[in-house]
Amino acid sequence: MKNHLLISGLFTVAALISSCSDDDDSGFGDIPEALEGTWNSVELTISGCEDDSDNGTCSVGCLSFIFTEEGAFSGSLNGQTILGTVTANENTLRLCDPTGECTDVTYDIGELVTTVSWTDSEDGCTYTGTIVQPEFPSELVGTWVSESATATGCDDDSDNGTCTQDCLTYTFSSTGAFNGTFADEPERTGFGYANGSTLNLCWSGDFGCQAVTYSIDGNTGDVSWDDNEDGCSYTASITKQ
């Protein structure tokens, strides 16, 4: 899959600001305040490419970027660095390159997530996805370990049972980053965001986010989640360290 995004190459911010200065005359101006900050993709699909092998689904976080109030952005797509400047109207972001050519990105800001869509003029690919601003509630920030954990309803009966104390350990940061381990699985890292009593944990390299129901009372709490891979339903009592 080609690593095309909205612009190609690396640009200096100063050059890009100059190239996009004409946008003000066509209804484009400062980006909405709600778009300022850090964004990561929770899903991104590519379709309609001239080369069928370029179509597909990108793993969570493969698109990440920062919008500043000055109208600059920086980030990456599949490890490729991207830089530029951006202006906006009520439903379109316009990103410009040093030659004055701009790419329009349709966006829709929701209560929790923002949808984006654009077409790459080089390969004909249409990108459609959902982006979020990673952040965990202050009550969750820190390291949590399990006092007990139980698996039920697993596809393989041998997976059912009770986990030993401290078999679940996760650390959450205010920026939305996390890392942790569960049972004998490898360490997980990624980013997440909260929606009421639900945490969405987006593990690096995966193609979706795990929904975890939680309740916290001071330094203790409970979590539960369903694993689509093994069919298990997990519950755990957790304590903040």
N, C-alpha and C positions, 0 to 999 in steps of 0.2 A: 504494500500500500504506500503510495507516495505521501511524503510529508508536506503537502501543500496546505496553506491556511489562507489567511486573508491578504498577506503580502509575502514577498519572497526576499530572501537575503536579510542582511542586518543593516539597519538605518540609524543615523544619528537623529536624536529627537529634534534638534534645532532645524535640520533640513526638512523634516516631516511637518513641523509646525508651519513652515513657510509654504510648503506644497499644498496644504489644506486651507490656507487662509481665505480662498475664494468661496468656501462653503457657506459663510455667513450670508452671502447674497442669494443663496438658493434654499433658504429656510432651515439650514443646519446651524447649530450653535453648541453651547456647552452641553455635556452629557448630564442626564438626571443625577441628582445627588445619590439616589438609591443605587446607582451603578458604580459608584466609587468604592474602591477597595479590592480585595482579593476574591477571585472566582475560580472554581474548579468544575470540570464537567462530571456529571454523574452518569450521563449517557451521551453518545455521539455516534450517529449512523451516517454512512456515506453511500450515496446511490446515484444512478444515472451517469456514471463515469464513462468516458469514451473507451477506456480499457476496463473490461468487466472485473479484472483482478484487483482493481482499486476499490471496488465496492466492498462494504463490510461494516463491522461494528468495532468501535474503538473502546479500549478498556477505560474504566473510571479513572478520572484524573489525567487522561492523556492530553487534554487541553487545560491549561492553567494560565492565568494572567492577572495583572493588576491594572486597574484604571485609576488614574490620579485626577484630582479636581482641575489640574492644569490642562487636561485633555491628552495626556500621554498614556501609553500602555506598554507593558513588557510582559513576556511570558514564554510559553513553549507549547509545541504540539508534537507529541511523540518524540520528545527529546530535542527537537529543533527549536532554537531560540528565535523569538519574534519580537520586534520592536516597532513602534509606530505612534501616530497620533490619531485621535478620534474626535469626531463631532457627531451630533445627533439631532433628529427631530423626534416627533412623538412616538414613532414606531420603527425607526431605522437608524442604525449606527453607520457612519461613513468613515472607513479607514483608508488613509492615503499613503502612497509611496513617494519617494523623492522625485519621480518623473511627473507627478501630478495625477497619476491614475489612481482611482479610488475603488474600493470594494464596499458594496452596501450589504449590511447584515440586518435582517429583520429581527426584532426582539419584542418580547412581551414580558413585562415584569409582573410576576405573581406574588402571592403572599409569602411563599416560601422559596420557590424556584423561579428562574427566568428561562424562557425558551429562546433559542437563537436559530437562525437558518441563513445560509448564504450559498452561492454558487461560485466555484472557482473557474475563471475564464480560461485558464490554461488547459485543464483536463476535463472540463464539463461536469465535474463532480458537484453534487449538492450535499451540503453538510447540514444536518438537523440534529439538535441536541438540547439537553437541559443542563443548566449550570446553577451552582449554588455558592453562597458565601460560607465557607467552613467556620463553625463556631460552636463551642459547647457552653451550656449554662454554667455560671460561676459555681453552683452547688456541686457540679460534677468534676470540676478541675482538681486534679491530684491523682494519686495512685489508690486503686481499690483492689482488694483481694477477697476471695470467696471464703465464707465460713462453711458453706455446704453447697453442693450443686448436684442436680439430679437430671437424668435423661430418661424419657419415656416415649413409647410409641415408635421406636426406631424400626427401620426396615429389617435390620439384622437384630434379632432378640438379644444377641450377646452384647450389643452396645447399650442396652438399657441398664440402669443402675445408678449408684451414688458415687460421686467423685470425691477424692480426698480433699481435706482442707487445703486452701491456697492453690488449688489446681487451676483457678481462674485469677489472673492478675492483669489489670489494664491501667494505663496512665493516660489521662486526658489533659490537653492544654487548652488555654483560652483561645488560641488561634485556630482550633479545630483539628489539630494534629493528634494522633494517638498511636500507641504501640502496646502490645500485650501478648499474652500466651494463654492457651486453654488446653488442659489435659496434655496429651503428648503431641499436639499439633505444633508446627513451626511458629516462630514469632510472627505476629501480624503487625503491619504498619499501614497508615493511611490517613484519611481525613474524615470528618463527620459533621453532622448538623442535627439539631433537635427540632421536633415538631410536637409541641405539647408534651405528652408522656412517652413519646417514641423517639429513640435515637436511631439515626441512620448512619451506620458505619460502612464506609467505602474503602475496602481493602485494596492496596496497590496491586495492580496487575489483574484484577478481577473485572467482570463485565456487569456488575451490579452491586448494590449496597444491601447490607443485612439490616433489617428492621429489628430493633430490640426495645421491648416495653420495659420501662423502669419507674421506680418510685424511690425517693430519697427522703430520709428524715434525719437531718444532721449528718452524723458520720456513719449511718447504717442505711441499708436499702435492699431492694429486691430487683432482680432483672429476669426477663424470660424472653425466649425467642424460638422460632421454628427453623430448622435447618432443611433447606430444600434438597440437599445432596443425600443425606442419610435418613431423612424422614423423622429425625428425633425432635422432640420438644424438650427444651432445656429450661430449668428454673434454677436460680441461685440466690442465696443471701450473701450480701457483700458488705465489707467494712472499709472505711477510708483509713489509710495509714498516716 
